[in-house]
Amino acid sequence: MSGNFPTDCKPYDLSVEVDSGNMLLKWKRDCPRTISGYNIYISEKLLGPDYGYKQIPDEIRPHNSQPFPGDTNPDDGIEIYEADGLKDGVKYYVSARIILPNGVQSRPTNEQMVDCGPSGEIELSIRFKSEQDGFSFGKEEFIRADNEENDLVYSNVEGVDYLSSPIKLNGFLKDIKLKPLPFSGGFEAVKAKAKTLDSTPSDDRLAVITGDWVWLMSPDKKSTLVKVLGFSGEGDERRIRLYYRHSTIAGEFFY
């Protein structure tokens, strides 16, 4: 494909939410022209250095088999694209471009490096007080707190809420390390700030409150980011609600 980039037409502010095997892309558009749609590139190779300032050749296929026309709510100024059929534990480089009626593409959005992996919300009970007192982030399933696959333990001691490594229960369980993050906000904002950290998790128990972010690292160096969403109940009925994002690539932090 040939042609110059249009100077008055571009997508921007790309963000990517991931789960196991899929991604949800969101971006904004600044283009006064009629467009034919978008191409979304999800590549295992970085495209920016070679094609950030020129048209992508036809042999590099976008994730969409036909031009993506945009989502069903064009008036909100945000385009949303769902991509599935992806692999966990693979580094993907993601960007989007506008397609004009003559086939020329715009400059790309910012190109993001991401990996698919489990994410979601869970509610844990106090240890040993229900069948949902432990959770495996890799398997995405509840297990008992003293199960060898458990990744996290919740307790409340004298009115203080704690997240702990399973090894605190039994020396033969997982030695998960925890680190409090001095950041607030959503996952994308915290992920960007966390890149500035110069040390890895080393604690085996942390007192937590609503809004806290905690970085967990497993013995095989896989990371999970956890946000405390809130608490409910008292005594043995006490529960903690968490958001989590788990990376399946050992030794890599979130992109």
C-alpha positions as CSV (number, residue, x, y, z in Angstrom):
1,M,0.0,0.0,0.0
2,S,1.3,3.4,-0.9
3,G,0.4,7.0,-0.1
4,N,1.2,9.7,2.4
5,F,-0.3,9.9,5.9
6,P,-3.2,12.3,6.1
7,T,-2.2,15.1,8.4
8,D,-5.7,15.9,9.7
9,C,-6.8,12.3,10.5
10,K,-5.6,10.1,13.3
11,P,-6.6,7.7,16.1
12,Y,-5.2,8.3,19.6
13,D,-5.3,7.4,23.3
14,L,-5.2,3.6,22.7
15,S,-5.9,1.5,25.9
16,V,-6.0,-2.2,26.1
17,E,-7.8,-4.4,28.7
18,V,-6.9,-8.1,28.6
19,D,-8.2,-11.4,29.9
20,S,-7.3,-15.0,29.0
21,G,-7.1,-15.3,25.2
22,N,-8.7,-11.9,24.4
23,M,-8.3,-8.2,24.5
24,L,-10.6,-5.2,24.5
25,L,-9.1,-2.2,22.7
26,K,-10.4,1.4,23.1
27,W,-9.2,4.5,21.2
28,K,-10.4,8.0,20.2
29,R,-10.6,9.4,16.7
30,D,-9.7,12.9,15.4
31,C,-10.7,12.9,11.7
32,P,-13.0,15.4,9.9
33,R,-13.3,13.1,6.8
34,T,-15.4,10.2,5.8
35,I,-13.5,7.0,6.6
36,S,-13.8,3.4,5.5
37,G,-13.0,2.0,8.9
38,Y,-10.0,0.9,10.9
39,N,-7.2,-1.7,10.8
40,I,-6.2,-3.2,14.2
41,Y,-2.7,-4.7,14.4
42,I,-1.9,-7.3,17.0
43,S,1.6,-8.5,16.2
44,E,4.2,-10.6,17.9
45,K,6.8,-8.2,16.3
46,L,7.2,-4.5,17.1
47,L,5.9,-2.6,14.0
48,G,6.6,1.0,15.2
49,P,10.3,1.2,14.3
50,D,9.7,0.1,10.7
51,Y,6.2,1.4,10.0
52,G,5.5,4.1,12.5
53,Y,6.0,6.8,9.8
54,K,4.9,4.9,6.7
55,Q,2.1,2.7,5.4
56,I,2.1,-0.9,6.5
57,P,2.5,-3.3,3.5
58,D,-0.4,-5.6,2.5
59,E,1.5,-8.7,3.5
60,I,1.3,-7.6,7.2
61,R,-2.3,-8.6,7.9
62,P,-4.4,-6.8,10.6
63,H,-6.3,-8.8,13.2
64,N,-9.6,-7.8,11.5
65,S,-10.2,-9.7,8.2
66,Q,-12.3,-6.8,6.9
67,P,-12.1,-3.1,7.8
68,F,-13.5,-2.6,11.2
69,P,-16.4,0.0,10.7
70,G,-16.3,1.3,14.3
71,D,-18.5,0.3,17.2
72,T,-22.2,0.7,17.6
73,N,-22.1,4.1,19.4
74,P,-20.1,6.5,17.1
75,D,-21.4,9.6,19.0
76,D,-19.4,8.9,22.2
77,G,-16.1,9.5,20.5
78,I,-14.6,6.2,21.6
79,E,-14.1,3.2,19.4
80,I,-14.2,-0.3,21.0
81,Y,-12.8,-3.5,19.4
82,E,-12.9,-7.0,20.9
83,A,-10.1,-9.4,19.8
84,D,-10.2,-13.0,20.7
85,G,-8.3,-16.2,19.6
86,L,-5.1,-14.9,21.2
87,K,-2.6,-16.8,23.4
88,D,-1.8,-16.3,27.0
89,G,1.9,-15.7,27.8
90,V,2.7,-14.1,24.4
91,K,3.9,-10.6,24.0
92,Y,1.7,-8.7,21.6
93,Y,2.3,-5.3,20.1
94,V,-1.0,-3.5,19.5
95,S,-2.0,-0.4,17.5
96,A,-4.9,0.9,15.3
97,R,-5.1,3.0,12.1
98,I,-7.8,4.8,10.3
99,I,-8.5,3.7,6.7
100,L,-9.6,6.3,4.2
101,P,-11.8,5.5,1.2
102,N,-8.7,5.6,-1.1
103,G,-7.1,2.8,1.0
104,V,-4.5,5.1,2.6
105,Q,-4.1,4.6,6.3
106,S,-3.5,7.2,9.0
107,R,-0.6,7.3,11.4
108,P,-1.0,4.6,14.1
109,T,-2.1,5.1,17.7
110,N,0.6,4.6,20.3
111,E,1.8,1.0,20.0
112,Q,1.3,-0.9,23.3
113,M,3.1,-4.1,24.4
114,V,0.6,-6.4,26.3
115,D,0.1,-10.0,27.2
116,C,-3.1,-11.8,27.6
117,G,-3.8,-13.4,31.0
118,P,-6.4,-13.9,33.7
119,S,-8.1,-10.9,35.2
120,G,-11.3,-10.3,37.1
121,E,-12.9,-9.7,40.5
122,I,-13.1,-12.2,43.4
123,E,-14.4,-12.2,47.0
124,L,-12.3,-14.1,49.6
125,S,-13.5,-15.2,53.0
126,I,-11.4,-15.2,56.1
127,R,-9.1,-18.3,56.1
128,F,-10.8,-21.6,56.9
129,K,-14.2,-19.9,57.2
130,S,-15.7,-21.0,53.8
131,E,-14.9,-22.9,50.6
132,Q,-13.8,-19.6,49.0
133,D,-10.9,-18.8,51.3
134,G,-8.2,-19.3,48.7
135,F,-7.7,-18.6,45.0
136,S,-5.4,-19.7,42.1
137,F,-4.8,-16.8,39.8
138,G,-3.3,-19.0,37.1
139,K,-6.2,-21.5,37.1
140,E,-8.8,-18.8,37.8
141,E,-10.6,-20.8,40.4
142,F,-11.3,-20.8,44.1
143,I,-9.5,-23.4,46.2
144,R,-8.9,-23.9,50.0
145,A,-6.4,-21.7,51.7
146,D,-4.2,-24.6,52.6
147,N,-4.2,-26.0,49.1
148,E,-0.7,-26.1,47.5
149,E,-2.0,-24.1,44.5
150,N,-3.4,-21.3,46.6
151,D,-1.9,-17.8,45.9
152,L,-3.3,-15.6,48.6
153,V,-4.8,-15.7,52.2
154,Y,-7.1,-13.1,53.8
155,S,-7.4,-12.6,57.6
156,N,-8.7,-10.0,60.0
157,V,-6.8,-9.7,63.3
158,E,-8.1,-7.3,66.0
159,G,-10.0,-5.2,63.4
160,V,-7.1,-5.0,60.9
161,D,-7.4,-6.6,57.5
162,Y,-4.4,-8.5,56.1
163,L,-3.4,-10.2,52.9
164,S,-0.8,-12.9,53.4
165,S,1.4,-15.4,51.7
166,P,0.1,-19.0,52.0
167,I,3.5,-19.9,53.5
168,K,2.4,-18.1,56.7
169,L,-0.2,-21.0,57.2
170,N,2.2,-23.8,56.4
171,G,5.9,-23.8,55.4
172,F,5.1,-26.3,52.6
173,L,2.7,-23.9,50.8
174,K,3.5,-21.3,48.2
175,D,6.0,-18.6,49.2
176,I,4.2,-15.7,47.6
177,K,5.9,-12.3,48.1
178,L,3.9,-9.1,48.5
179,K,4.7,-5.4,48.0
180,P,2.4,-2.4,48.7
181,L,2.3,0.1,45.8
182,P,2.2,3.8,46.6
183,F,-0.2,4.5,43.7
184,S,-4.0,4.9,43.3
185,G,-6.4,4.8,40.4
186,G,-7.2,2.3,37.7
187,F,-5.1,-0.5,36.4
188,E,-3.7,1.4,33.4
189,A,-2.5,4.3,35.5
190,V,-1.0,2.1,38.2
191,K,0.7,-0.1,35.6
192,A,2.4,2.9,34.0
193,K,3.6,4.2,37.4
194,A,4.8,0.7,38.6
195,K,7.4,0.7,35.8
196,T,9.4,3.2,38.0
197,L,9.7,0.8,40.9
198,D,13.3,-0.3,41.7
199,S,12.5,-3.3,44.1
200,T,10.5,-6.4,43.9
201,P,8.0,-7.9,46.5
202,S,9.6,-9.1,49.7
203,D,6.8,-9.1,52.4
204,D,4.8,-12.2,53.5
205,R,1.9,-10.2,55.1
206,L,0.4,-6.7,54.5
207,A,-2.3,-4.7,56.3
208,V,-4.6,-3.4,53.6
209,I,-7.5,-0.9,53.2
210,T,-9.9,-0.1,50.4
211,G,-8.2,1.3,47.4
212,D,-4.8,-0.3,48.1
213,W,-2.8,-1.9,45.2
214,V,-0.6,-4.9,46.0
215,W,2.0,-6.5,43.8
216,L,2.3,-10.3,44.3
217,M,5.2,-12.4,43.0
218,S,5.2,-16.2,42.9
219,P,8.2,-18.5,43.4
220,D,8.3,-18.9,39.6
221,K,8.5,-15.1,39.2
222,K,5.0,-14.6,37.8
223,S,3.4,-11.3,38.9
224,T,-0.2,-10.4,39.9
225,L,-1.5,-7.0,40.6
226,V,-4.3,-6.9,43.1
227,K,-6.5,-3.9,44.1
228,V,-8.6,-4.0,47.3
229,L,-12.1,-3.0,46.2
230,G,-13.8,-3.2,49.6
231,F,-14.9,-5.3,52.5
232,S,-18.2,-6.7,53.8
233,G,-19.5,-8.6,56.9
234,E,-18.1,-8.9,60.4
235,G,-16.4,-11.7,62.4
236,D,-16.4,-15.1,60.6
237,E,-18.5,-13.6,57.8
238,R,-15.9,-11.0,56.9
239,R,-15.1,-10.8,53.2
240,I,-12.6,-8.9,51.0
241,R,-13.3,-8.0,47.4
242,L,-10.4,-7.8,45.0
243,Y,-9.6,-7.0,41.4
244,Y,-6.7,-8.9,40.0
245,R,-4.6,-8.9,36.8
246,H,-2.3,-11.9,36.4
247,S,0.7,-12.1,34.1
248,T,1.6,-15.6,32.7
249,I,5.1,-14.5,31.6
250,A,7.7,-15.4,34.2
251,G,10.1,-12.6,35.1
252,E,8.1,-9.9,33.4
253,F,6.1,-7.1,35.0
254,F,3.0,-5.6,33.4
255,Y,3.5,-3.6,30.3
